[in-house]
Amino acid sequence: MNRGVDRVERLALFGALLSVFGEIHPFCDQWAQDSITARCKRLAGRHLVYRDGVRVGDERGDRGGEPTMTADARARRAVAVHVATYTAIQSSAALALTRAFGYRVPASALLAGAAINAGTHAAIDRGPLLLWLADRARLRGYIDHCQAVRLDGDGEAHAEINGPGTAWFELDAALHRAVGVCAAAVTTWLATRRTHRR
């Protein structure tokens, strides 16, 4: 294979992976993640909560038989479920797309890209890393300023710092897409490097 064709192959694979990693992300966050998981993944603390994230003591009605756990434990579980679902869908889409176009990405390359996306997704979605990065980039004011107003179950309005319509939401999505570029580049390099050895 000549070097021009090799370059085109690498660019085409990179573009295909980048489109999957970038464009599947919103689907996984908005359609494949339920609202309880989305709400619980940023819980923090040693206080007890129910599976739906409601703090023990704040519940309405009798929930005595329901299991509880610390807020930290519930958040870790929520992130694990979300990242597992996200990774399965994203990896399956990457595999399906590349195979549909006649390209077989080695499993090791695909797993490396999936690991990059999964590991960073978990870290970003928990919250502290995103806030740390926002502080370093001097974007905390943006997060504090661009919040959304939500209605609770009683119709009372309250501000929400994350979720749709917030700066947090936009910064989260931008970080995931930037990571997707790196994951696509690493996957492409690993998938095509054998063909470039002399």
C-alpha positions as CSV (number, residue, x, y, z in Angstrom):
1,M,0.0,0.0,0.0
2,N,1.5,3.4,-0.9
3,R,1.9,6.1,1.7
4,G,-0.9,8.3,0.2
5,V,-3.4,5.6,0.6
6,D,-2.2,4.9,4.1
7,R,-2.8,8.5,5.1
8,V,-6.3,8.5,3.5
9,E,-7.1,5.3,5.4
10,R,-5.9,6.8,8.7
11,L,-7.8,10.0,8.1
12,A,-11.0,8.1,7.1
13,L,-10.8,5.8,10.2
14,F,-10.1,8.8,12.5
15,G,-13.1,10.7,11.0
16,A,-15.4,7.7,11.4
17,L,-14.4,7.1,15.0
18,L,-14.6,10.8,15.8
19,S,-18.1,11.0,14.4
20,V,-19.2,8.0,16.5
21,F,-17.5,9.1,19.7
22,G,-18.7,12.7,19.4
23,E,-22.2,12.1,18.1
24,I,-23.2,9.1,20.2
25,H,-22.3,11.0,23.4
26,P,-25.5,13.1,23.4
27,F,-27.6,10.0,22.7
28,C,-26.0,8.1,25.6
29,D,-26.4,11.1,28.0
30,Q,-30.0,12.1,27.0
31,W,-31.7,8.9,25.8
32,A,-29.8,5.9,27.4
33,Q,-29.5,7.4,30.9
34,D,-32.6,7.6,33.1
35,S,-33.4,10.6,35.2
36,I,-32.6,8.9,38.5
37,T,-29.1,7.9,37.3
38,A,-28.5,11.4,36.0
39,R,-29.7,13.0,39.3
40,C,-27.8,10.5,41.6
41,K,-24.3,10.5,40.0
42,R,-23.3,13.8,41.5
43,L,-24.5,13.1,45.1
44,A,-21.8,13.4,47.7
45,G,-21.5,12.8,51.4
46,R,-21.8,10.2,54.1
47,H,-25.5,10.8,54.8
48,L,-28.0,8.0,53.8
49,V,-30.1,8.1,50.7
50,Y,-32.6,5.8,49.0
51,R,-32.0,4.4,45.5
52,D,-33.7,7.4,43.9
53,G,-31.3,9.8,45.7
54,V,-33.8,11.1,48.3
55,R,-32.1,11.8,51.6
56,V,-33.3,9.6,54.5
57,G,-35.5,11.9,56.6
58,D,-36.7,14.0,53.6
59,E,-38.9,11.2,52.2
60,R,-42.7,11.4,51.9
61,G,-44.5,8.5,53.1
62,D,-43.2,5.3,54.6
63,R,-40.1,4.0,53.0
64,G,-38.9,1.9,55.9
65,G,-38.4,-1.3,53.9
66,E,-36.3,0.2,51.2
67,P,-32.6,-0.2,51.1
68,T,-30.4,2.9,51.8
69,M,-26.7,3.7,51.2
70,T,-24.4,6.7,51.6
71,A,-24.7,9.4,49.0
72,D,-21.2,8.7,47.9
73,A,-21.9,5.0,47.3
74,R,-25.1,5.8,45.4
75,A,-23.3,8.3,43.2
76,R,-20.5,5.7,42.4
77,R,-23.2,3.2,41.5
78,A,-25.0,5.7,39.3
79,V,-21.8,6.6,37.5
80,A,-20.8,3.0,37.0
81,V,-24.2,2.1,35.5
82,H,-24.1,5.2,33.2
83,V,-20.5,4.6,32.1
84,A,-21.1,0.9,31.4
85,T,-24.2,1.7,29.3
86,Y,-22.4,4.6,27.5
87,T,-19.3,2.5,26.8
88,A,-21.4,-0.5,25.5
89,I,-23.4,1.7,23.1
90,Q,-20.5,3.8,21.9
91,S,-18.2,0.8,21.3
92,S,-21.0,-1.1,19.6
93,A,-21.7,1.9,17.3
94,A,-18.0,2.3,16.5
95,L,-17.7,-1.4,15.7
96,A,-20.8,-1.4,13.6
97,L,-19.9,1.7,11.6
98,T,-16.4,0.6,10.8
99,R,-17.4,-2.9,9.9
100,A,-20.3,-1.5,7.7
101,F,-17.6,0.3,5.7
102,G,-15.4,-2.8,5.5
103,Y,-12.8,-1.9,8.1
104,R,-11.9,-4.2,11.0
105,V,-10.6,-2.2,14.0
106,P,-8.4,-4.5,16.1
107,A,-10.1,-5.2,19.5
108,S,-7.1,-3.8,21.4
109,A,-7.4,-0.5,19.6
110,L,-11.1,-0.3,20.1
111,L,-10.7,-1.2,23.8
112,A,-8.1,1.5,24.3
113,G,-10.5,4.1,22.9
114,A,-13.3,2.8,25.0
115,A,-11.1,2.9,28.1
116,I,-10.1,6.5,27.4
117,N,-13.8,7.5,26.9
118,A,-15.1,5.5,29.9
119,G,-12.5,6.5,32.4
120,T,-12.7,10.2,31.7
121,H,-16.5,10.1,31.4
122,A,-16.7,8.7,34.9
123,A,-14.3,11.3,36.3
124,I,-16.0,14.2,34.6
125,D,-19.6,13.1,35.4
126,R,-18.9,12.8,39.2
127,G,-18.4,16.5,39.2
128,P,-15.2,17.5,41.2
129,L,-12.9,17.1,38.2
130,L,-15.1,19.3,36.1
131,L,-15.2,22.0,38.8
132,W,-11.5,21.7,39.3
133,L,-10.9,22.2,35.5
134,A,-13.4,25.1,35.5
135,D,-11.6,26.8,38.3
136,R,-8.2,26.4,36.5
137,A,-9.8,27.9,33.3
138,R,-11.5,30.6,35.3
139,L,-14.9,29.4,34.3
140,R,-16.5,29.0,37.7
141,G,-18.3,32.3,37.2
142,Y,-19.9,31.0,34.0
143,I,-21.1,27.9,36.0
144,D,-22.4,30.0,38.8
145,H,-24.1,32.5,36.5
146,C,-25.7,30.2,33.9
147,Q,-28.0,28.0,36.0
148,A,-31.5,26.8,35.2
149,V,-34.8,27.3,37.1
150,R,-36.6,24.0,37.8
151,L,-40.0,23.3,39.4
152,D,-40.1,20.8,42.2
153,G,-42.9,18.4,42.9
154,D,-44.9,21.2,44.7
155,G,-44.4,23.7,41.9
156,E,-41.8,25.7,43.8
157,A,-39.1,27.2,41.6
158,H,-35.4,26.6,42.6
159,A,-32.1,27.2,40.8
160,E,-30.2,24.1,39.6
161,I,-26.5,24.4,38.8
162,N,-26.3,21.4,36.5
163,G,-28.6,19.7,33.9
164,P,-30.0,20.9,30.7
165,G,-29.8,24.6,30.1
166,T,-26.8,25.2,32.4
167,A,-23.2,26.1,31.8
168,W,-22.2,22.9,33.7
169,F,-24.1,20.9,31.1
170,E,-22.4,22.7,28.2
171,L,-18.9,22.4,29.7
172,D,-19.5,18.7,30.5
173,A,-20.5,18.0,26.8
174,A,-17.5,20.0,25.5
175,L,-15.1,18.0,27.7
176,H,-16.5,14.7,26.6
177,R,-16.2,15.7,22.9
178,A,-12.6,16.9,23.4
179,V,-11.8,13.6,25.0
180,G,-13.5,11.9,22.0
181,V,-10.9,13.5,19.7
182,C,-8.1,12.0,21.8
183,A,-9.8,8.6,22.0
184,A,-10.4,8.6,18.2
185,A,-6.7,9.5,17.5
186,V,-5.3,6.8,19.9
187,T,-7.7,4.2,18.5
188,T,-6.7,5.1,14.9
189,W,-3.0,5.1,15.7
190,L,-3.2,1.7,17.4
191,A,-5.4,0.3,14.6
192,T,-3.1,1.4,11.7
193,R,0.4,1.4,13.2
194,R,1.2,-2.1,12.1
195,T,0.8,-1.2,8.5
196,H,3.4,1.6,8.8
197,R,6.3,-0.4,10.3
198,R,9.3,-1.0,8.0
